[in-house]
Amino acid sequence: MKFAENLKVRDVMTRSVITVAMDVSVRDVIKTLAKEDITGVVVIEPKGGIMGIISEMDIVKAFNEDLDKLTAEDIMADKVKTIKPESTIKDAADVMKKEKVHRLVIVHEKGSLGIPSHPIGILSASDIVHLIAKK
């Protein structure tokens, strides 16, 4: 799509990233997803660095477990896919397709130990779908 070649991630991303701490119970993660009407949250360490991501599918996978005893760290995907705000929407779509993910966390750079810095935004596949629908 031609328009996506020049449109930047920063122009489309959601800037208010909902995060949870690593030690929060899965039940509380579920409450956050429902309250905020979102499909995923970023899991952060105490200093705010990104440690993982939890999607609705991660919740479904834990369905038969004790959701009060499991923590965000127990069910999070720790391979978080990130992208920079200066990247294009086409680049973001290519990463989502290649990595088979539905959301990318937007960061400026990676911090110490290769851990991505604090999240500044999030871009989901549904954001791209809505963008295409407007064009």
C-alpha positions as a Python dict, from the first residue, in 0.01 Angstrom:
ca = {
    (1, 'M'): (0, 0, 0),
    (2, 'K'): (156, 320, -121),
    (3, 'F'): (42, 540, 170),
    (4, 'A'): (211, 309, 423),
    (5, 'E'): (554, 359, 269),
    (6, 'N'): (588, 715, 407),
    (7, 'L'): (354, 709, 708),
    (8, 'K'): (551, 677, 1032),
    (9, 'V'): (473, 452, 1327),
    (10, 'R'): (474, 760, 1556),
    (11, 'D'): (178, 899, 1358),
    (12, 'V'): (-40, 593, 1422),
    (13, 'M'): (82, 433, 1748),
    (14, 'T'): (-117, 443, 2068),
    (15, 'R'): (83, 656, 2308),
    (16, 'S'): (-78, 545, 2632),
    (17, 'V'): (76, 203, 2690),
    (18, 'I'): (-95, -6, 2957),
    (19, 'T'): (165, -193, 3162),
    (20, 'V'): (166, -439, 3449),
    (21, 'A'): (437, -542, 3691),
    (22, 'M'): (595, -886, 3661),
    (23, 'D'): (457, -998, 3998),
    (24, 'V'): (92, -904, 3933),
    (25, 'S'): (-149, -1198, 3942),
    (26, 'V'): (-292, -1320, 3613),
    (27, 'R'): (-638, -1251, 3755),
    (28, 'D'): (-537, -883, 3791),
    (29, 'V'): (-398, -883, 3437),
    (30, 'I'): (-737, -1009, 3316),
    (31, 'K'): (-913, -733, 3508),
    (32, 'T'): (-682, -475, 3349),
    (33, 'L'): (-751, -607, 2999),
    (34, 'A'): (-1127, -595, 3061),
    (35, 'K'): (-1127, -254, 3231),
    (36, 'E'): (-913, -90, 2963),
    (37, 'D'): (-1088, -280, 2680),
    (38, 'I'): (-756, -388, 2529),
    (39, 'T'): (-616, -717, 2401),
    (40, 'G'): (-264, -705, 2544),
    (41, 'V'): (-41, -548, 2807),
    (42, 'V'): (331, -485, 2835),
    (43, 'V'): (502, -644, 3136),
    (44, 'I'): (766, -423, 3295),
    (45, 'E'): (1039, -468, 3554),
    (46, 'P'): (1056, -238, 3860),
    (47, 'K'): (1258, 30, 3677),
    (48, 'G'): (1010, 34, 3387),
    (49, 'G'): (1207, -167, 3133),
    (50, 'I'): (1015, -402, 2908),
    (51, 'M'): (1033, -766, 3015),
    (52, 'G'): (747, -926, 2824),
    (53, 'I'): (403, -897, 2675),
    (54, 'I'): (75, -1070, 2750),
    (55, 'S'): (-202, -1114, 2495),
    (56, 'E'): (-550, -1256, 2529),
    (57, 'M'): (-419, -1583, 2386),
    (58, 'D'): (-170, -1611, 2673),
    (59, 'I'): (-468, -1581, 2909),
    (60, 'V'): (-657, -1850, 2718),
    (61, 'K'): (-355, -2082, 2740),
    (62, 'A'): (-361, -2043, 3121),
    (63, 'F'): (-738, -2097, 3143),
    (64, 'N'): (-724, -2422, 3346),
    (65, 'E'): (-462, -2291, 3590),
    (66, 'D'): (-510, -2110, 3923),
    (67, 'L'): (-517, -1753, 3793),
    (68, 'D'): (-462, -1608, 4141),
    (69, 'K'): (-137, -1798, 4189),
    (70, 'L'): (10, -1737, 3845),
    (71, 'T'): (187, -1406, 3787),
    (72, 'A'): (234, -1198, 3475),
    (73, 'E'): (591, -1328, 3457),
    (74, 'D'): (463, -1688, 3449),
    (75, 'I'): (258, -1645, 3132),
    (76, 'M'): (421, -1353, 2948),
    (77, 'A'): (593, -1393, 2614),
    (78, 'D'): (945, -1272, 2680),
    (79, 'K'): (1036, -1225, 2316),
    (80, 'V'): (890, -878, 2274),
    (81, 'K'): (900, -738, 1923),
    (82, 'T'): (984, -369, 1917),
    (83, 'I'): (1010, -99, 1656),
    (84, 'K'): (1123, 262, 1655),
    (85, 'P'): (877, 550, 1612),
    (86, 'E'): (1061, 667, 1298),
    (87, 'S'): (993, 337, 1120),
    (88, 'T'): (723, 327, 855),
    (89, 'I'): (389, 153, 888),
    (90, 'K'): (500, -71, 601),
    (91, 'D'): (805, -172, 806),
    (92, 'A'): (581, -242, 1106),
    (93, 'A'): (344, -455, 899),
    (94, 'D'): (641, -647, 757),
    (95, 'V'): (773, -718, 1110),
    (96, 'M'): (428, -832, 1229),
    (97, 'K'): (395, -1064, 932),
    (98, 'K'): (747, -1207, 957),
    (99, 'E'): (740, -1252, 1336),
    (100, 'K'): (374, -1363, 1347),
    (101, 'V'): (279, -1109, 1616),
    (102, 'H'): (-26, -887, 1653),
    (103, 'R'): (140, -596, 1831),
    (104, 'L'): (470, -414, 1843),
    (105, 'V'): (601, -210, 2135),
    (106, 'I'): (744, 124, 2032),
    (107, 'V'): (1079, 217, 2191),
    (108, 'H'): (1352, 470, 2121),
    (109, 'E'): (1642, 235, 2191),
    (110, 'K'): (1755, -70, 2384),
    (111, 'G'): (1887, -17, 2735),
    (112, 'S'): (2155, -201, 2927),
    (113, 'L'): (2183, -578, 2887),
    (114, 'G'): (1997, -551, 2557),
    (115, 'I'): (1664, -505, 2735),
    (116, 'P'): (1443, -262, 2543),
    (117, 'S'): (1398, 76, 2705),
    (118, 'H'): (1068, 199, 2843),
    (119, 'P'): (772, 165, 2609),
    (120, 'I'): (661, 492, 2448),
    (121, 'G'): (379, 345, 2242),
    (122, 'I'): (218, 36, 2101),
    (123, 'L'): (99, -52, 1752),
    (124, 'S'): (-143, -337, 1697),
    (125, 'A'): (-260, -515, 1386),
    (126, 'S'): (-604, -365, 1446),
    (127, 'D'): (-448, -16, 1433),
    (128, 'I'): (-324, -98, 1083),
    (129, 'V'): (-662, -241, 983),
    (130, 'H'): (-835, 78, 1100),
    (131, 'L'): (-581, 287, 911),
    (132, 'I'): (-645, 96, 589),
    (133, 'A'): (-1022, 131, 636),
    (134, 'K'): (-986, 511, 651),
    (135, 'K'): (-793, 526, 321),
}
